Amino acid sequence: MKEKQEKMKKKVYAFDIETTGLDPFNSKVVAIGLKDEKGNEIIFFAENYDEKEILENFKEFLKKNKPILITFNGKKYDIPFLIIRAIKYNIDLSILQKIEVIDLYEKIKEIYPDAKIKLSQIREFLGMHRLIDITGRSIPELYEDYVKGNEDAKEKIIMHLKDDVKVTLELWKRMKKLIK
């Protein structure tokens, strides 16, 4: 009972990252997005390649809030990617291994083991629409454009990130009764 009460006190945030590629040893984190159940959003963005700063800011957010993070395939991608990038800068992100992380992709696989599904398919399945018509594959080029001075490219990255966080949060709202 006490554990359930403690869990209820913790704030839940849907969470996602944007990167310049899929390999954490050769790519960077350019944005981290969070959205709570009331719709409040937090975006950490790497201004002019300052990946170290967003990793440090994210760490401080986690330490201060100790949230429950809701992700889609984040236990296999987002969290390991962040930890590897933090190692580069000697930032201790071990808190990511201590706080509760609920991976909705894993939960779908528990319900339907043969599922091979992407967040874009979840968006379509839920009848949701993108704010902007770009995919994650566009992020590296958009980030390069941003660094060269194109502020519009930054807005596109952030809109894409917000789209993904919004879908993750909506999926959480529909699935949370199924999750123990």
LUMMARVO-829908 format. One record per atom (N, C-alpha, C): residue number from 0; residue in one letter; chain; x negated, y, z negated. Coordinates in nm, 4 decimals. Layout:
<atoms>
 num residu chaine        x        y        z
 NUM      a      A        X        Y        Z
...
</atoms>
This chain:
<atoms>
 num residu chaine        x        y        z
   0      m      A  -0.0827  -0.1198   0.0000
   0      m      A   0.0000   0.0000   0.0000
   0      m      A  -0.0865   0.1254   0.0000
   1      k      A  -0.1902   0.1253  -0.0843
   1      k      A  -0.2797   0.2406  -0.0922
   1      k      A  -0.3488   0.2651   0.0423
   2      e      A  -0.3916   0.1554   0.1078
   2      e      A  -0.4584   0.1674   0.2375
   2      e      A  -0.3647   0.2289   0.3419
   3      k      A  -0.2377   0.1901   0.3394
   3      k      A  -0.1408   0.2450   0.4335
   3      k      A  -0.1185   0.3945   0.4076
   4      q      A  -0.1138   0.4354   0.2792
   4      q      A  -0.0972   0.5764   0.2454
   4      q      A  -0.2170   0.6581   0.2927
   5      e      A  -0.3377   0.6048   0.2730
   5      e      A  -0.4583   0.6743   0.3185
   5      e      A  -0.4572   0.6910   0.4699
   6      k      A  -0.4137   0.5875   0.5400
   6      k      A  -0.4071   0.5916   0.6852
   6      k      A  -0.3093   0.6989   0.7318
   7      m      A  -0.1976   0.7126   0.6589
   7      m      A  -0.0965   0.8110   0.6961
   7      m      A  -0.1473   0.9538   0.6773
   8      k      A  -0.2399   0.9752   0.5845
   8      k      A  -0.2960   1.1077   0.5595
   8      k      A  -0.3919   1.1500   0.6697
   9      k      A  -0.4594   1.0535   0.7306
   9      k      A  -0.5573   1.0850   0.8341
   9      k      A  -0.4873   1.1320   0.9607
  10      k      A  -0.5464   1.2303   1.0226
  10      k      A  -0.4901   1.2847   1.1458
  10      k      A  -0.5338   1.1982   1.2637
  11      v      A  -0.4415   1.1749   1.3518
  11      v      A  -0.4653   1.0942   1.4710
  11      v      A  -0.4935   1.1871   1.5885
  12      y      A  -0.5984   1.1560   1.6631
  12      y      A  -0.6333   1.2321   1.7831
  12      y      A  -0.6539   1.1376   1.9000
  13      a      A  -0.5860   1.1642   2.0109
  13      a      A  -0.6211   1.0982   2.1359
  13      a      A  -0.7537   1.1600   2.1793
  14      f      A  -0.8374   1.0799   2.2439
  14      f      A  -0.9768   1.1195   2.2662
  14      f      A  -1.0250   1.0676   2.4005
  15      d      A  -1.1052   1.1481   2.4702
  15      d      A  -1.1659   1.1064   2.5965
  15      d      A  -1.2901   1.1914   2.6214
  16      i      A  -1.3752   1.1441   2.7106
  16      i      A  -1.4945   1.2194   2.7488
  16      i      A  -1.5021   1.2295   2.9007
  17      e      A  -1.5774   1.3280   2.9463
  17      e      A  -1.6127   1.3403   3.0882
  17      e      A  -1.7643   1.3423   3.0968
  18      t      A  -1.8162   1.2744   3.1977
  18      t      A  -1.9607   1.2580   3.2121
  18      t      A  -2.0040   1.2821   3.3567
  19      t      A  -2.1342   1.2918   3.3752
  19      t      A  -2.1877   1.3096   3.5104
  19      t      A  -2.2132   1.1764   3.5805
  20      g      A  -2.1762   1.0663   3.5179
  20      g      A  -2.1941   0.9340   3.5765
  20      g      A  -2.1572   0.8268   3.4767
  21      l      A  -2.1756   0.7026   3.5147
  21      l      A  -2.1344   0.5901   3.4303
  21      l      A  -2.2461   0.5338   3.3430
  22      d      A  -2.3697   0.5709   3.3714
  22      d      A  -2.4857   0.5182   3.2996
  22      d      A  -2.5334   0.6185   3.1939
  23      p      A  -2.5193   0.5853   3.0647
  23      p      A  -2.5569   0.6821   2.9607
  23      p      A  -2.7067   0.7118   2.9546
  24      f      A  -2.7886   0.6304   3.0186
  24      f      A  -2.9326   0.6564   3.0187
  24      f      A  -2.9724   0.7563   3.1276
  25      n      A  -2.8841   0.7750   3.2261
  25      n      A  -2.9149   0.8646   3.3370
  25      n      A  -2.8076   0.9695   3.3629
  26      s      A  -2.7059   0.9739   3.2807
  26      s      A  -2.5960   1.0690   3.2975
  26      s      A  -2.5727   1.1416   3.1664
  27      k      A  -2.4961   1.2508   3.1739
  27      k      A  -2.4733   1.3338   3.0554
  27      k      A  -2.3247   1.3441   3.0227
  28      v      A  -2.2979   1.3748   2.8975
  28      v      A  -2.1631   1.4085   2.8538
  28      v      A  -2.1437   1.5568   2.8834
  29      v      A  -2.0377   1.5896   2.9568
  29      v      A  -2.0130   1.7307   2.9868
  29      v      A  -1.8927   1.7850   2.9112
  30      a      A  -1.8034   1.6962   2.8648
  30      a      A  -1.6869   1.7435   2.7902
  30      a      A  -1.6311   1.6316   2.7035
  31      i      A  -1.5795   1.6714   2.5887
  31      i      A  -1.5117   1.5814   2.4961
  31      i      A  -1.3781   1.6479   2.4639
  32      g      A  -1.2707   1.5718   2.4793
  32      g      A  -1.1383   1.6272   2.4528
  32      g      A  -1.0632   1.5480   2.3491
  33      l      A  -0.9886   1.6205   2.2650
  33      l      A  -0.9060   1.5593   2.1620
  33      l      A  -0.7709   1.6291   2.1604
  34      k      A  -0.6667   1.5536   2.1268
  34      k      A  -0.5332   1.6120   2.1143
  34      k      A  -0.4603   1.5382   2.0043
  35      d      A  -0.4060   1.6138   1.9081
  35      d      A  -0.3337   1.5493   1.7991
  35      d      A  -0.1867   1.5314   1.8361
  36      e      A  -0.1119   1.4668   1.7474
  36      e      A   0.0275   1.4336   1.7773
  36      e      A   0.1187   1.5565   1.7819
  37      k      A   0.0719   1.6690   1.7315
  37      k      A   0.1499   1.7924   1.7387
  37      k      A   0.1185   1.8717   1.8657
  38      g      A   0.0214   1.8209   1.9444
  38      g      A  -0.0132   1.8876   2.0698
  38      g      A  -0.1319   1.9815   2.0621
  39      n      A  -0.1950   1.9921   1.9455
  39      n      A  -0.3138   2.0775   1.9317
  39      n      A  -0.4319   2.0130   2.0027
  40      e      A  -0.5010   2.0922   2.0831
  40      e      A  -0.6127   2.0405   2.1617
  40      e      A  -0.7451   2.0997   2.1155
  41      i      A  -0.8474   2.0171   2.1228
  41      i      A  -0.9847   2.0604   2.0962
  41      i      A  -1.0676   2.0136   2.2145
  42      i      A  -1.1399   2.1061   2.2748
  42      i      A  -1.2272   2.0719   2.3878
  42      i      A  -1.3690   2.1172   2.3539
  43      f      A  -1.4622   2.0244   2.3638
  43      f      A  -1.6045   2.0572   2.3528
  43      f      A  -1.6588   2.0488   2.4956
  44      f      A  -1.7207   2.1578   2.5423
  44      f      A  -1.7702   2.1623   2.6799
  44      f      A  -1.9175   2.1983   2.6800
  45      a      A  -1.9950   2.1267   2.7606
  45      a      A  -2.1396   2.1501   2.7696
  45      a      A  -2.1669   2.2689   2.8605
  46      e      A  -2.1777   2.3849   2.7998
  46      e      A  -2.2096   2.5055   2.8761
  46      e      A  -2.3538   2.4940   2.9257
  47      n      A  -2.3725   2.5063   3.0557
  47      n      A  -2.5075   2.5068   3.1146
  47      n      A  -2.5974   2.3941   3.0656
  48      y      A  -2.5471   2.2749   3.0774
  48      y      A  -2.6217   2.1531   3.0426
  48      y      A  -2.6479   2.1346   2.8937
  49      d      A  -2.5816   2.2092   2.8048
  49      d      A  -2.6105   2.1950   2.6621
  49      d      A  -2.5324   2.0787   2.6009
  50      e      A  -2.5701   1.9608   2.6434
  50      e      A  -2.5087   1.8379   2.5944
  50      e      A  -2.5333   1.8206   2.4446
  51      k      A  -2.6527   1.8547   2.3992
  51      k      A  -2.6868   1.8384   2.2576
  51      k      A  -2.5888   1.9141   2.1685
  52      e      A  -2.5529   2.0348   2.2085
  52      e      A  -2.4617   2.1171   2.1269
  52      e      A  -2.3234   2.0529   2.1143
  53      i      A  -2.2690   1.9990   2.2243
  53      i      A  -2.1354   1.9403   2.2103
  53      i      A  -2.1401   1.8122   2.1278
  54      l      A  -2.2494   1.7370   2.1378
  54      l      A  -2.2629   1.6169   2.0541
  54      l      A  -2.2707   1.6550   1.9058
  55      e      A  -2.3454   1.7597   1.8757
  55      e      A  -2.3545   1.8063   1.7364
  55      e      A  -2.2198   1.8592   1.6873
  56      n      A  -2.1506   1.9354   1.7704
  56      n      A  -2.0192   1.9884   1.7322
  56      n      A  -1.9178   1.8761   1.7113
  57      f      A  -1.9227   1.7769   1.7978
  57      f      A  -1.8328   1.6623   1.7842
  57      f      A  -1.8627   1.5860   1.6552
  58      k      A  -1.9898   1.5676   1.6262
  58      k      A  -2.0293   1.5003   1.5017
  58      k      A  -1.9739   1.5754   1.3808
  59      e      A  -1.9888   1.7072   1.3799
  59      e      A  -1.9388   1.7881   1.2675
  59      e      A  -1.7868   1.7775   1.2558
  60      f      A  -1.7179   1.7767   1.3688
  60      f      A  -1.5729   1.7591   1.3678
  60      f      A  -1.5364   1.6255   1.3035
  61      l      A  -1.6056   1.5199   1.3436
  61      l      A  -1.5772   1.3869   1.2888
  61      l      A  -1.6057   1.3805   1.1389
  62      k      A  -1.7187   1.4360   1.0977
  62      k      A  -1.7547   1.4350   0.9555
  62      k      A  -1.6537   1.5127   0.8719
  63      k      A  -1.6100   1.6254   0.9220
  63      k      A  -1.5171   1.7107   0.8479
  63      k      A  -1.3766   1.6494   0.8408
  64      n      A  -1.3291   1.5939   0.9511
  64      n      A  -1.1896   1.5493   0.9615
  64      n      A  -1.1676   1.3999   0.9403
  65      k      A  -1.2707   1.3195   0.9642
  65      k      A  -1.2582   1.1740   0.9561
  65      k      A  -1.1263   1.1241   1.0171
  66      p      A  -1.1048   1.1597   1.1437
  66      p      A  -0.9769   1.1272   1.2082
  66      p      A  -0.9683   0.9800   1.2481
  67      i      A  -0.8501   0.9408   1.2884
  67      i      A  -0.8314   0.8144   1.3588
  67      i      A  -0.8343   0.8522   1.5064
  68      l      A  -0.9253   0.7934   1.5816
  68      l      A  -0.9363   0.8236   1.7247
  68      l      A  -0.8600   0.7197   1.8054
  69      i      A  -0.7815   0.7691   1.8983
  69      i      A  -0.7057   0.6836   1.9895
  69      i      A  -0.7695   0.7005   2.1264
  70      t      A  -0.8027   0.5895   2.1883
  70      t      A  -0.8731   0.5966   2.3156
  70      t      A  -0.8195   0.4911   2.4115
  71      f      A  -0.8575   0.5027   2.5354
  71      f      A  -0.8247   0.4013   2.6357
  71      f      A  -0.9561   0.3515   2.6933
  72      n      A  -0.9940   0.2326   2.6538
  72      n      A  -1.1205   0.1689   2.6913
  72      n      A  -1.2418   0.2407   2.6312
  73      g      A  -1.2195   0.3173   2.5285
  73      g      A  -1.3264   0.3939   2.4659
  73      g      A  -1.4245   0.3128   2.3841
  74      k      A  -1.3800   0.1990   2.3327
  74      k      A  -1.4733   0.1160   2.2552
  74      k      A  -1.5804   0.0545   2.3453
  75      k      A  -1.5482   0.0375   2.4729
  75      k      A  -1.6453  -0.0196   2.5664
  75      k      A  -1.7188   0.0862   2.6468
  76      y      A  -1.6626   0.2070   2.6553
  76      y      A  -1.7274   0.3091   2.7374
  76      y      A  -1.7580   0.4375   2.6600
  77      d      A  -1.6565   0.5113   2.6196
  77      d      A  -1.6767   0.6445   2.5619
  77      d      A  -1.7670   0.6425   2.4381
  78      i      A  -1.7366   0.5573   2.3437
  78      i      A  -1.8129   0.5570   2.2182
  78      i      A  -1.9566   0.5103   2.2396
  79      p      A  -1.9799   0.3989   2.3083
  79      p      A  -2.1203   0.3625   2.3347
  79      p      A  -2.1954   0.4707   2.4131
  80      f      A  -2.1287   0.5329   2.5094
  80      f      A  -2.1920   0.6396   2.5880
  80      f      A  -2.2347   0.7531   2.4958
  81      l      A  -2.1454   0.7976   2.4089
  81      l      A  -2.1771   0.9067   2.3157
  81      l      A  -2.2922   0.8699   2.2229
  82      i      A  -2.2910   0.7476   2.1724
  82      i      A  -2.3969   0.7045   2.0803
  82      i      A  -2.5320   0.7016   2.1511
  83      i      A  -2.5367   0.6480   2.2723
  83      i      A  -2.6630   0.6443   2.3483
  83      i      A  -2.7132   0.7866   2.3741
  84      r      A  -2.6234   0.8763   2.4148
  84      r      A  -2.6648   1.0154   2.4411
  84      r      A  -2.7125   1.0837   2.3135
  85      a      A  -2.6495   1.0528   2.2004
  85      a      A  -2.6902   1.1115   2.0721
  85      a      A  -2.8296   1.0636   2.0319
  86      i      A  -2.8606   0.9391   2.0613
  86      i      A  -2.9942   0.8856   2.0303
  86      i      A  -3.1011   0.9702   2.1006
  87      k      A  -3.0743   1.0103   2.2235
  87      k      A  -3.1702   1.0923   2.2989
  87      k      A  -3.2099   1.2173   2.2209
  88      y      A  -3.1133   1.2777   2.1509
  88      y      A  -3.1378   1.4035   2.0789
  88      y      A  -3.1595   1.3831   1.9281
  89      n      A  -3.1726   1.2568   1.8884
  89      n      A  -3.1910   1.2231   1.7471
  89      n      A  -3.0736   1.2745   1.6618
  90      i      A  -2.9539   1.2617   1.7145
  90      i      A  -2.8316   1.2981   1.6431
  90      i      A  -2.7698   1.1689   1.5900
  91      d      A  -2.7372   1.1683   1.4640
  91      d      A  -2.6777   1.0507   1.4012
  91      d      A  -2.5264   1.0506   1.4223
  92      l      A  -2.4808   0.9724   1.5185
  92      l      A  -2.3376   0.9590   1.5439
  92      l      A  -2.2837   0.8265   1.4898
  93      s      A  -2.3503   0.7730   1.3882
  93      s      A  -2.3047   0.6458   1.3307
  93      s      A  -2.1644   0.6573   1.2722
  94      i      A  -2.1176   0.7790   1.2472
  94      i      A  -1.9807   0.7973   1.1984
  94      i      A  -1.8791   0.7365   1.2954
  95      l      A  -1.9129   0.7315   1.4233
  95      l      A  -1.8236   0.6693   1.5210
  95      l      A  -1.8045   0.5208   1.4948
  96      q      A  -1.8990   0.4610   1.4227
  96      q      A  -1.8866   0.3199   1.3879
  96      q      A  -1.8192   0.3019   1.2526
  97      k      A  -1.7933   0.4117   1.1823
  97      k      A  -1.7343   0.4058   1.0482
  97      k      A  -1.5883   0.4490   1.0454
  98      i      A  -1.5485   0.5379   1.1353
  98      i      A  -1.4096   0.5818   1.1364
  98      i      A  -1.3254   0.4831   1.2166
  99      e      A  -1.1955   0.4914   1.1986
  99      e      A  -1.1071   0.4016   1.2719
  99      e      A  -1.0904   0.4499   1.4157
 100      v      A  -1.1091   0.3575   1.5072
 100      v      A  -1.0891   0.3844   1.6495
 100      v      A  -0.9924   0.2785   1.7009
 101      i      A  -0.8830   0.3240   1.7580
 101      i      A  -0.7837   0.2327   1.8153
 101      i      A  -0.7939   0.2437   1.9665
 102      d      A  -0.8280   0.1339   2.0295
 102      d      A  -0.8447   0.1306   2.1746
 102      d      A  -0.7183   0.0700   2.2357
 103      l      A  -0.6408   0.1533   2.3024
 103      l      A  -0.5138   0.1081   2.3579
 103      l      A  -0.5315   0.0071   2.4708
 104      y      A  -0.6430   0.0142   2.5396
 104      y      A  -0.6718  -0.0865   2.6425
 104      y      A  -0.6823  -0.2243   2.5778
 105      e      A  -0.7525  -0.2320   2.4659
 105      e      A  -0.7641  -0.3594   2.3940
 105      e      A  -0.6278  -0.4082   2.3463
 106      k      A  -0.5442  -0.3160   2.3006
 106      k      A  -0.4106  -0.3532   2.2516
 106      k      A  -0.3240  -0.4058   2.3652
 107      i      A  -0.3345  -0.3447   2.4832
 107      i      A  -0.2611  -0.3952   2.5990
 107      i      A  -0.3100  -0.5358   2.6331
 108      k      A  -0.4419  -0.5573   2.6267
 108      k      A  -0.4982  -0.6898   2.6564
 108      k      A  -0.4513  -0.7947   2.5550
 109      e      A  -0.4274  -0.7546   2.4302
 109      e      A  -0.3746  -0.8479   2.3311
 109      e      A  -0.2322  -0.8910   2.3676
 110      i      A  -0.1546  -0.7968   2.4205
 110      i      A  -0.0162  -0.8252   2.4586
 110      i      A  -0.0115  -0.9030   2.5900
 111      y      A  -0.0935  -0.8610   2.6842
 111      y      A  -0.0952  -0.9199   2.8180
 111      y      A  -0.2405  -0.9430   2.8584
 112      p      A  -0.2958  -1.0592   2.8210
 112      p      A  -0.4400  -1.0848   2.8408
 112      p      A  -0.4922  -1.0710   2.9841
 113      d      A  -0.4061  -1.0894   3.0828
 113      d      A  -0.4516  -1.0803   3.2219
 113      d      A  -0.4522  -0.9378   3.2763
 114      a      A  -0.4143  -0.8421   3.1928
 114      a      A  -0.4070  -0.7030   3.2392
 114      a      A  -0.5447  -0.6513   3.2818
 115      k      A  -0.5473  -0.5928   3.3987
 115      k      A  -0.6652  -0.5206   3.4483
 115      k      A  -0.6104  -0.3866   3.4931
 116      i      A  -0.6108  -0.2924   3.4014
 116      i      A  -0.5391  -0.1682   3.4256
 116      i      A  -0.6251  -0.0473   3.3950
 117      k      A  -0.6035   0.0577   3.4699
 117      k      A  -0.6761   0.1835   3.4509
 117      k      A  -0.5800   0.2883   3.3950
 118      l      A  -0.6363   0.3932   3.3392
 118      l      A  -0.5544   0.4996   3.2832
 118      l      A  -0.4664   0.5644   3.3909
 119      s      A  -0.5175   0.5735   3.5130
 119      s      A  -0.4368   0.6312   3.6215
 119      s      A  -0.3121   0.5463   3.6480
 120      q      A  -0.3235   0.4141   3.6319
 120      q      A  -0.2080   0.3272   3.6496
 120      q      A  -0.1093   0.3434   3.5342
 121      i      A  -0.1620   0.3657   3.4146
 121      i      A  -0.0768   0.3908   3.2976
 121      i      A   0.0018   0.5200   3.3208
 122      r      A  -0.0663   0.6228   3.3702
 122      r      A  -0.0009   0.7514   3.3992
 122      r      A   0.1181   0.7293   3.4917
 123      e      A   0.0953   0.6552   3.5988
 123      e      A   0.2011   0.6277   3.6957
 123      e      A   0.3122   0.5443   3.6316
 124      f      A   0.2752   0.4426   3.5561
 124      f      A   0.3706   0.3544   3.4888
 124      f      A   0.4617   0.4335   3.3947
 125      l      A   0.4064   0.5330   3.3255
 125      l      A   0.4832   0.6144   3.2314
 125      l      A   0.5602   0.7273   3.3005
 126      g      A   0.5393   0.7417   3.4314
 126      g      A   0.6093   0.8462   3.5060
 126      g      A   0.5527   0.9848   3.4816
 127      m      A   0.4259   0.9905   3.4468
 127      m      A   0.3612   1.1193   3.4199
 127      m      A   0.2868   1.1655   3.5451
 128      h      A   0.2675   1.2946   3.5546
 128      h      A   0.1996   1.3520   3.6709
 128      h      A   0.0766   1.4289   3.6266
 129      r      A  -0.0230   1.4307   3.7117
 129      r      A  -0.1472   1.5047   3.6851
 129      r      A  -0.1237   1.6553   3.6941
 130      l      A  -0.1977   1.7287   3.6099
 130      l      A  -0.1997   1.8744   3.6207
 130      l      A  -0.2811   1.9161   3.7423
 131      i      A  -0.3788   1.8307   3.7752
 131      i      A  -0.4692   1.8604   3.8860
 131      i      A  -0.5039   1.7282   3.9551
 132      d      A  -0.5116   1.7311   4.0855
 132      d      A  -0.5315   1.6083   4.1616
 132      d      A  -0.6793   1.5811   4.1881
 133      i      A  -0.7503   1.5447   4.0805
 133      i      A  -0.8898   1.5012   4.0954
 133      i      A  -0.9085   1.3749   4.0117
 134      t      A  -1.0124   1.2994   4.0432
 134      t      A  -1.0437   1.1790   3.9669
 134      t      A  -1.1748   1.2006   3.8914
 135      g      A  -1.2067   1.1066   3.8041
 135      g      A  -1.3317   1.1132   3.7296
 135      g      A  -1.4542   1.1149   3.8196
 136      r      A  -1.4410   1.0590   3.9382
 136      r      A  -1.5543   1.0578   4.0321
 136      r      A  -1.5929   1.1978   4.0782
 137      s      A  -1.5002   1.2920   4.0659
 137      s      A  -1.5255   1.4308   4.1077
 137      s      A  -1.6036   1.5102   4.0033
 138      i      A  -1.6094   1.4615   3.8806
 138      i      A  -1.6661   1.5387   3.7702
 138      i      A  -1.8131   1.5764   3.7929
 139      p      A  -1.9010   1.4843   3.8351
 139      p      A  -2.0417   1.5250   3.8535
 139      p      A  -2.0584   1.6431   3.9492
 140      e      A  -1.9908   1.6379   4.0619
 140      e      A  -2.0016   1.7460   4.1604
 140      e      A  -1.9400   1.8756   4.1063
 141      l      A  -1.8259   1.8634   4.0395
 141      l      A  -1.7627   1.9824   3.9808
 141      l      A  -1.8530   2.0450   3.8756
 142      y      A  -1.9190   1.9611   3.7951
 142      y      A  -2.0067   2.0156   3.6915
 142      y      A  -2.1256   2.0886   3.7540
 143      e      A  -2.1808   2.0330   3.8594
 143      e      A  -2.2900   2.1016   3.9302
 143      e      A  -2.2426   2.2365   3.9842
 144      d      A  -2.1213   2.2393   4.0384
 144      d      A  -2.0651   2.3658   4.0875
 144      d      A  -2.0499   2.4655   3.9729
 145      y      A  -2.0053   2.4166   3.8575
 145      y      A  -1.9903   2.5042   3.7406
 145      y      A  -2.1252   2.5639   3.7001
 146      v      A  -2.2270   2.4796   3.6923
 146      v      A  -2.3602   2.5259   3.6512
 146      v      A  -2.4127   2.6321   3.7485
 147      k      A  -2.3724   2.6211   3.8744
 147      k      A  -2.4138   2.7200   3.9749
 147      k      A  -2.3283   2.8470   3.9699
 148      g      A  -2.2342   2.8529   3.8747
 148      g      A  -2.1578   2.9757   3.8566
 148      g      A  -2.0101   2.9694   3.8908
 149      n      A  -1.9609   2.8543   3.9314
 149      n      A  -1.8211   2.8413   3.9693
 149      n      A  -1.7357   2.8085   3.8458
 150      e      A  -1.6765   2.9119   3.7849
 150      e      A  -1.5930   2.8932   3.6652
 150      e      A  -1.4691   2.8100   3.6946
 151      d      A  -1.4207   2.8157   3.8175
 151      d      A  -1.3047   2.7368   3.8568
 151      d      A  -1.3338   2.5866   3.8422
 152      a      A  -1.4575   2.5467   3.8693
 152      a      A  -1.4962   2.4057   3.8558
 152      a      A  -1.4845   2.3613   3.7103
 153      k      A  -1.5251   2.4481   3.6177
 153      k      A  -1.5121   2.4172   3.4745
 153      k      A  -1.3657   2.3951   3.4394
 154      e      A  -1.2785   2.4820   3.4869
 154      e      A  -1.1351   2.4687   3.4577
 154      e      A  -1.0792   2.3377   3.5125
 155      k      A  -1.1268   2.2961   3.6297
 155      k      A  -1.0809   2.1693   3.6878
 155      k      A  -1.1236   2.0511   3.6015
 156      i      A  -1.2466   2.0539   3.5516
 156      i      A  -1.2946   1.9471   3.4631
 156      i      A  -1.2085   1.9417   3.3371
 157      i      A  -1.1843   2.0573   3.2791
 157      i      A  -1.1055   2.0628   3.1554
 157      i      A  -0.9619   2.0167   3.1809
 158      m      A  -0.9035   2.0556   3.2923
 158      m      A  -0.7675   2.0113   3.3238
 158      m      A  -0.7620   1.8600   3.3422
 159      h      A  -0.8633   1.8046   3.4079
 159      h      A  -0.8694   1.6595   3.4259
 159      h      A  -0.8800   1.5897   3.2899
 160      l      A  -0.9655   1.6415   3.2038
 160      l      A  -0.9829   1.5854   3.0696
 160      l      A  -0.8511   1.5936   2.9912
 161      k      A  -0.7862   1.7082   2.9957
 161      k      A  -0.6582   1.7247   2.9255
 161      k      A  -0.5530   1.6269   2.9777
 162      d      A  -0.5530   1.6044   3.1094
 162      d      A  -0.4613   1.5057   3.1682
 162      d      A  -0.4825   1.3682   3.1051
 163      d      A  -0.6074   1.3255   3.0997
 163      d      A  -0.6378   1.1922   3.0468
 163      d      A  -0.6037   1.1810   2.8987
 164      v      A  -0.6323   1.2850   2.8232
 164      v      A  -0.6004   1.2838   2.6793
 164      v      A  -0.4486   1.2822   2.6599
 165      k      A  -0.3774   1.3563   2.7424
 165      k      A  -0.2314   1.3606   2.7336
 165      k      A  -0.1701   1.2230   2.7593
 166      v      A  -0.2184   1.1530   2.8594
 166      v      A  -0.1675   1.0187   2.8898
 166      v      A  -0.1997   0.9232   2.7750
 167      t      A  -0.3205   0.9320   2.7226
 167      t      A  -0.3593   0.8455   2.6103
 167      t      A  -0.2694   0.8708   2.4905
 168      l      A  -0.2415   0.9962   2.4616
 168      l      A  -0.1543   1.0298   2.3490
 168      l      A  -0.0122   0.9792   2.3719
 169      e      A   0.0392   0.9953   2.4918
 169      e      A   0.1744   0.9467   2.5213
 169      e      A   0.1822   0.7952   2.5099
 170      l      A   0.0806   0.7252   2.5575
 170      l      A   0.0771   0.5794   2.5444
 170      l      A   0.0735   0.5406   2.3968
 171      w      A  -0.0056   0.6127   2.3170
 171      w      A  -0.0116   0.5890   2.1726
 171      w      A   0.1273   0.6045   2.1092
 172      k      A   0.1960   0.7111   2.1436
 172      k      A   0.3286   0.7357   2.0855
 172      k      A   0.4240   0.6210   2.1161
 173      r      A   0.4104   0.5622   2.2349
 173      r      A   0.4985   0.4520   2.2735
 173      r      A   0.4543   0.3172   2.2171
 174      m      A   0.3259   0.3052   2.1839
 174      m      A   0.2736   0.1762   2.1372
 174      m      A   0.2510   0.1680   1.9864
 175      k      A   0.2488   0.2787   1.9166
 175      k      A   0.2013   0.2764   1.7782
 175      k      A   0.2814   0.1855   1.6871
 176      k      A   0.4069   0.1628   1.7167
 176      k      A   0.4869   0.0707   1.6341
 176      k      A   0.4423  -0.0740   1.6518
 177      l      A   0.3747  -0.1023   1.7626
 177      l      A   0.3243  -0.2369   1.7880
 177      l      A   0.1896  -0.2640   1.7225
 178      i      A   0.1254  -0.1557   1.6755
 178      i      A  -0.0123  -0.1657   1.6258
 178      i      A  -0.0115  -0.1679   1.4741
 179      k      A  -0.0786  -0.2696   1.4207
 179      k      A  -0.0822  -0.2861   1.2743
 179      k      A  -0.1906  -0.2016   1.2130
</atoms>
